[in-house]
Amino acid sequence: MLHRIENQYLSCEITSNGAEIRSLKNKLTGKEYIWQIDEEVWGSSSPVLFPAIGKIKSGEIHYQGRSYAMPKHGIIRNNADLIFTKIKNNKCAFKLESSDKTLLQFPFQFTFEVIYELIDNRLVMTYNIQNNDKVELPFICGGHTAYACPLDEKTKLSDYVIEFPDHTNLKAGTLGESGLLSDKVREIILHQSCLSLSESIFGEDALIFEGVNFDWVRLRKKDDEKGVKIIFKDYPNLALWSKPGADYVCIEPWLGLPDRENESIDITEKSTYKKISPKDSFAISIITVLE
């Protein structure tokens, strides 16, 4: 089921299955900013990543001597058990409480909530995570939204850029043939603080920037000053990805990283996972600004 929120400027639709954004439109122009799913290309539009990101080494985590099957990107994506709440006309929430079902995949007592709120020309997506257990809760979380890059006879993917704040070059981690984070690093040269998109730029899968010291990027056409600005304060990592030649780019702020090829299977030993103390909580947001 699709749920709609709106304000004077924007409308947004989110599906109850996995709480994925399916549409974000400017009401004045009718312009759509979220990629519209083509199952032959990719079957998602904005997966919510928790408590894992990317492929899990061996497809499972270990905790206190037991193994638990963990899906790629965690347990929220494609989950039909989230509870929807309409808070205001411009605000809604999706919540998942730990249960016998979740404990088979993630052996901790928790409450996960993702809140969507439209404020003027912004969509604010906030993750709230509550540790209801008696032990520390290890996790990572992040976004995976596919922003539309409409193509036609006059517009090519190379007409779009990702703008960074005041950078000349970056180093990007890459995924190996295993689908896990490898030791290979790509040198990414920016031109006037911009990365030009192309048919081949994601030919080796995602570009993964670790330990970033910036908190926004902008997707825009190269001759435009404005576009879509993604603000991700307090996220230390950023990934960019698309299927080669597809008319979208995913801009993905990550709190942690996918499993490395030499990563421990024990969830308490994973190198980039955060931990929430018993009965404590954690919140973090991603803001999409339609300029």
N, C-alpha and C positions, 0 to 999 in steps of 0.2 A: 504494500500500500504506500502511496505517496502522500506526504504531509507537506502543507504549504504554510510558509510564513511570509509576511510582507510588511513594508512600510511605505512611506510616500514615494520613495525612489526605486526600491528594489523588490523583487520577488524571488523566493528561493523554495525549491522543492527537495525534500529528503525522503528516501525510501526507508521504510521500517526494517527492511532486511539489511542489517549491517550498518544502518544509519549513514548511508552514503548520500552525498549531495548529487542530485541528478540534474538540477537546473539552478542557475543564478542569472537573473535578467535585470537589465536596466528597464524600468517600466516606461520611461519617457521615450526611449529609442527602440525598445524591443530587442536589443542586442543580447545574445546568449553568450555567456562567458565560460560555461562548463561544456566539455566535450560530450557529445551525444553518442551513447554506446552503439558500437557496431560489433556484434558478436564475432564476426570473422576477423576483426582486428584485435579487440580486447573486450572482455566482458564486464569491466568495472568502470567507474568514473571517479570515485573518491573513497577508496578503502580507509577505514579507521584502523590504525595499527596499535594493538595492545594484546598481550604483554610482551610481544616479540616483534621484530622487524626482519623481513626477508626470510630466506630459507633457513631452517633450523638444522644444524649438523645432525646427521643420522635420523632426522625427522622426529626426534624426541628429546625431552629434557629429563634429567635425573634429579631426584631430591630425596635425601635420607634413604638411599639404597633402592628406591623404586623408580621405574621409568614411566613417563607420561608422553603420549603422542601429542605433539604440538604442531598445528597447521602453519603453513607459511603465512607470515604477517600476524599470527596470533588468533585469538578466539572471538573477536568482534566481527571481523569480515565475514559476510554471508550468514551471519547469525540471525535467525528469525525470532529469537527469544527476548529481544530488547523491548522494554516497556516504554511507550511513547507518552509524553505529557505535553500538552499545549499550555504554556505559561502565560503568554500574551499573544496578540496578533503577530508580533514581530519576533517572538521568542519561543523555542521549544526545546525539549530534552529527550534523550534516549538513555535508558538505564539498564544495566545488567547486574544482578546480584549473584554472588557465588551460589552454587547449587550442587546437588549430587552429579549433575551432568558436567558442569565446569570443573569439578574436582578431579574428574578423570583425565583432564588435560592440563590443569594448572592447580596444584594442590594447596591453595591458599583461600582464606575467607576474605572477600573483598566486595566493594561496591564500585562499579565503573559507570561513569555518566559522561556523555558528551552533550554539550549545550550549544545550540545555534541561536545567534541573535543578530538581527539587522539593526545597525545604528547608522543613520544617514546613508552614506555611500559605501558602508563597510559591512562585511559579514565576519562576525567574531565566532570562532569555533573554540570552545574551551573544554579540555579534558579535566574531569574531577575524579580522583582515585582515592578511595578510603580503604585503609587496612583495618579489617575487622578481626584479624587473627591475633594470636598470642606471640607470634614470631615475626621477624622482619619480612616484608613483602618485596621480593626482587622483581623488577619489571623494566621495560622501556616502552615508549609510545611515540607516535608520530603521525604525520599526514601524508597523503598520497594523491592529492587532487589533480585531475587532468584538466588543464585549461585549454580551451579551444583555440586553434590557430587556423581559422577558415582559409581554405585554399580554393582557387579558381584559375581560369586561364591566365589571369593577370597577376595572381598572387602565389608565390612559391614559399616553401618553408624557409628558404634562405632570406626571405624578406623580413623574418622575425629575429629578434635578438633577446637575450636575457641580459639585463643591465645590472651590474654590481656597483656598490658604493665605493668609488675611489680605489680600484684595484687594477694592476697591470698584468698579473698572471696568477694562476692558481695551480695547485696540484690535486689531482683527483684519484682516489682509490677506485679499483675496479673489481668486478666479480669474476672469479675464475670459471673454468668449465664445470666445476662442481656446483656452481651457483652460490658459493660461499665467498666471503671477502678475501681477496688474494693479496699478495705482497706487491703486485704490479701497480705502479703509479704512472699516471699520464700527466704530462705538462700541458696545461691549458693556457694558451695565450689569449689575452683579451685585447680588444682594440677599442680605445676610448671607453674603457670600463665595461665593454659589452662582449658577450659571447654570441657569435652568429650561429643560428641553427642551420642544419643541413640534413640532407637525406642520409648521411653516413655518420653523423656525430655520435649517435647512440648504437653504432654497429657492434661495439663491444659491451653492450648493456649500459647500465646507469653510470653516471659520473657522481662520485661520492666524495664530498668535501668534508674532511674531518677537522674538528677544532676551529671552526670559523670564528673570525673576530668581527663579523658584520651581522646585522639582524634584519635585512630586507633584500629582496631582489625585485626586479620589474620585468614583466613580459610585455613587449611592445613591438610594433613594426619599426624598422630601423629609421624611418624618416619621421616618426612621430615622437613627441616628447613624453606623452602619457600612454598608459595602457592598464595593466593589472599589476598592482603592487602587493607583494606578499610580505607581511611583517611577522617575524618569528623570534621575538625577544626570548632569551634564555635557552634557546635550542642551540647546542654546540655543533650540530652536523646538518648538512643540507645535501640532498640528492636531487639530480635532474635525470629524467628518463622519458623515453617514448619508444614505441615500436618504430623501427626505421621507416621513414616515409609517411608515417601517420600524421593526421592533422590535429595533433595535440602535443602538449608537453606537460609532464607531471613535475610539479614543484613540491618537494617533500622535506619539510623540516623534521629532523629526527632527534629525539632525546639521546638515543644510543645508536648502535650500529648492528648490522647483520652479523651472524656468526662468522668468525674467521676460520680459515681452513685448519688452524691448529687450536681452535676454541675448545674449552672444556664443555662436556655435556652436562655437568652439574650446574644447575641454574644459579646457585649461590656463588659460583666461581667465574661466571661470565664477565668478561673484562669491561664492558661498558654499561652494564645494568645498574640502575639506581635502586635504592632500598628505602622503603617507608617503614618507620618504626611502628610497633603495635599501637593500634587505636589512633594513629596519626593519619593525615591526608596530604594530598599533593594536587596542585592545579597548574595548568599551563595552557596558553592560547596560541592560535594562529589567526591572523587577521588578513582578510582579502579586501583590498581597497580597489573599487572600480573608479578610475580617475576620469 
